[in-house]
Amino acid sequence: MKTLTTLMKIRKENNYSTQDMANLLNISKTFYWQIEKGKRKLSYEMAFKISLIFNKKPDSIFFDDFKIN
């Protein structure tokens, strides 16, 4: 699995820590870190919840990290 670089970039631009994101998503910090590092599969539901935090569409955050070259 691939590191979600766009997600990490947007999180940092918005001054959220991994703990902040975990709290907002009601998951553990470890679980969130694993999503961001690509060590845990990202469900559509979780992608949608994350996109709501940043007021963006899921594709604008995740598409570049998952598109096939």
Protein Blocks (a to p, Z undefined) as FASTA:
>chain_A
ZZdfklmmmmmmnopafklmmmmnopafklmmmmmnopaccdfklmmmmmmmnopafklm
mmmmmpcZZ
